[in-house]
C-alpha cells in the first residue's frame, strides 16, 4: 500500500544543474546562505556575493562546500540535479542547517540517475537537514560515520531501477550515532525503506511514513539502542520493522504496521524469493535482550504478524503470551485506519522514547471525543505517524472564472469553495489563503469566494479548517491566471521600408527598434495588454543575422527570426508589452528592414472577444496537398482553399481560432500565403517563401462557420501542409502566461542538458517544467525553435513520439542544409516528467529553443 503523496513523486523528472567550483571564503561570517536556481533568481556559484539572498547559489553543492558551524542554508523549491556531499560539521550549540520550505512544498531535489546518493553526510556531526525532497536510482540519503544528525521532514523515493535493488532509500551506516529521522515520507518500491547498520547506535526513527517497500520498511542490523516510535509502514513484500543481528536495548512503540496480505506481489512484480516467509515485526534472538515492544498496531490478514527470538506468532494474544511483550498491542483491518473509530486513535504511549508533539504533517495531537482515551500521559496521542484530525481536511475547488462567450470576462478572477469536512468536532474556523497575501474567512460550502489577483501567475490556494478541539487540516490547490486572447484582423503596424511605425530606414548592427503597439492596429491602450501576437518579417538583410523581439531593456539571449541576404523570412512571435505600450526589436548583425503585422493581443482586462488556449494532446495533420487523398493538389496563383480544422481528432466544435503550423514546399515562384482572406487579395502575409524553398510558420487563423480555415496563395503554384497544434475557444481552455524570451536549449554548448548536434532519426527529451520559470504541472509551452548548421535537408517535430520505432506524422520546422531556420511552436508538455520531445528526421543539426509562454 502506498500513500498518494509518495506515489506522486515518481512523476518528477530531472532538470539540469551542476556542481560548480568552490565559492570564496568570505561566507564564513554569514549566518544565512541561500540557494535558488529558479528563473530570474540571478544565481551564481562563483560571484563574490554568491550565496547571499540577492545572488543565491545555483547548486546546493556550492553551499555545502563552504557552509560552517552556525550557518543555515535556505534552499528554494526548485529542481536541483546533483549529488551533494557534505563533509563540514557544526557544533552542539551551532549546528549546520539545510532547510527547504515546510511540507507539502518541500524542495524537489532529485539525484541524477548515475548518482550514488542525493545527499551524503560523510563523517560529520551536528547537522540538520529538513524539508527536502529527492529521488535516486540508488541510495537517496546516506549518513556515514556521523553523529548528532537530524533528518526531518524529508520526502524520499528510490526509483528508476529495473528489478529489485539492494540499496535503501535512506541508509545510516559506518558507526553513526545519535541520528534522528523524523516526520519523513520514504518510498522504496524496489528495495528497503530505511536501513541502520554498521555498528550504529542510539538512532531514533520517529513519526515517519514508510510505504510501498518491496523489502523492509525499517531494517536495523547490529545497531543497539535504536528507538523506533510512531511510524506507519506500508510494505508489499518484506517486514515492516526488523531488528537483526545484535540490535539489543531497542524500543519499538506506537507503530502501525499496515502490511500486505501475503500475495507475494510487489510493485515490480513477484516479491523476491523468501520475503513471503517474513513476519511484519521481526526481532532476532540477539536483539531481544533489553528490547521493549508495545503499543504497536498490526493489521489483520497478514501472513504472521510477529517473529520474536526466532519464534513465529500468528496473532496478538499468542505474541503477548509467548514473548511477554506487546501488552497493549492491537490489531485491526487495514480499511479502518485513518478514519473515525480506528483503534489507533487516542491509544498511544505518549511517554514513549522519541514521541513527538506533532505528527508527520505537523498537525498537533488532538483528543477525539468519540474515542476513549486509553493511552498514557494525556491519553489521546494516536498510534502511527498521523494524528487523526476528526475529518478536518477539507475538499477545495479553485477555478478561474469561466468565459461567458462574448460577454466581458475577468481573466485574473478565481473562485474557491471548500466542502466535504466531516468528523466528530464542529468547525470553529475556516480560512482560504489565496497565496498572494490575501486571507479570507469563509464557511463550509459557501460557493464562490471570488478573488482578483493583481497579476498573472500560478498561485497556491490553501483552505485551512480548525475544529473545536484545536485540530486543523489543510488542503492546497494551485491555480493559474493569465491573459486572455483577443484576435484582430491582421494589420501592418511596422514597415521600415515605407516608414510605417518607424523611420524609413533599416535597423543597423546592434540596433533596437522601439515599436509602439498599444493603440495601434486594434490593440487597446488601456495599460492592461500583456503581449501581442505579431507576424515578423525580415527583408533585405545585408548579413546573416537574427532578430529578438522583447519587452524592452537589455535584449535577452534569444531569437525570434533568422535572416540571410537575399531571402525574406517571416515568423510568428508572442511578445511581452512594456508598461509604455511598446515592444522592442533587436538586430544582431548587418542592416535589415523589418515588417510587423499584429494579429491579436493578450490582456488581463475584460474583453468581449476574449478566448483561451486549448492545445492538442499532440499535433494533428489536417492537410497535405502532396497527398492525393486530400483531393486538392497544388494551390495556384490567387487561389484560396478551405482546410477542415474542427471535428474528430481535431479541434472542438466551439473553437473560434486555430493555431496551425503552416508549411509551403515546391513553390514555382516567390510568393506568400495568408490565412483567412476576406474575399479580396490580402495586404498581409503569414508565410513568405521563394521558389523551390520549404518553409514553415505558425499561424493563428479564424475558423469559418463550417469548421474550416481559408488559405490564400499569392502567385505561382505551391504545396501546402497544415498541422493543427491547438485552438482558441470561449469555453474551456487555459490562459496563456507570457514570459520574457528565455533560452532552454542550445546544442552548441548551451543550456538544456544536451551538447552536440541532434543526429538523424533521433529523438531527445528536453526538460521544460521547472526550467526558465515554467512551473511543474505546465501543460503546454509556446516555444521558438531554431535549427542551425544542418548537414542535410531535414525537418524537426516537437511533441510526443507516436511509439517506439515510429516517425512523427507532423513537423514544426523545415530546413535545408547549411541554413538557419526558426519557427514558433505550441508543444504539449508531458504531465509525468515535465519534458517535450524534439525529433530530427535526417542529417545532423544544432537546435536552439527559446520559451515565450506556457499554459497550466
Secondary structure, 3 states (H helix, E strand, C coil): CCCHHHHHHHHCCCCCCCCCCCCCHHHHHCCEEEECCCCCCCCCCCCCCCCCCCCCECCHHHHHHHCCCCCEEEECCCCCCCCEEECCCCECCECEEEECCCCCCCEECCCCCCCCCCEEEECCEEEEEECEEEEECCCCEEEECCEEEEEECCEEEECCCCCCCCCCCEEEECCCEEEEEECCEEEECCCCCEEECCCCECCEEECCEEEEECCCCEEEECCCCCEEECCEEEECCCCCEEEECCCCCCEEECCEEEECCCCCEECCEECCCCHHHCCCEEECCCCCCCCEEECCEEECCCCCCEEECCEEECCHHHHHHHHCCCCCCEEECHHHCCCCCCCCCCCCCCCCCCCCCECCCCCECCCCCCCCCCCCCCCCCCCCCCCCCCCCCCEEEEEECCCCCCCCCCCCEEEEEEECCCCCCCEEEEEEECCCCCEEECCCCCCCCCEECCCCEEEEEEEEEEECCCCEEEEEEEEEECEEEEEEEEEEEEECCCCECCCCCCECCCCEEEEECCCCCCCCCCCCEEEEEEEEEEECCCCCEEEEEECCCCCCCCCCEEECCCCCEEEEEEEECCCCCEEEEEECCCCEEEEEEEEEEEECCCCCCCEEEEEEEEEEEEEECCCHHHCCCCECCCCEEEEECECCCCECCCEEEEEEEEEEECCCCCEEEEECCCCCCCCCCCEEECCCCCEEEEEEEECCCCCEEEEEECCCCEEEEEEEEEEEECCCCECEEEEEEEEEEECCCCCCCCCCCECCCEEEEEECCCCCCCCCCCCEEEEEEEEECCCCCEEEEEECCCCCCCCCCCCCEEECCCCCEEEEEEEECCCCCCEEEEEECCCCEEEEEEEEEEEC
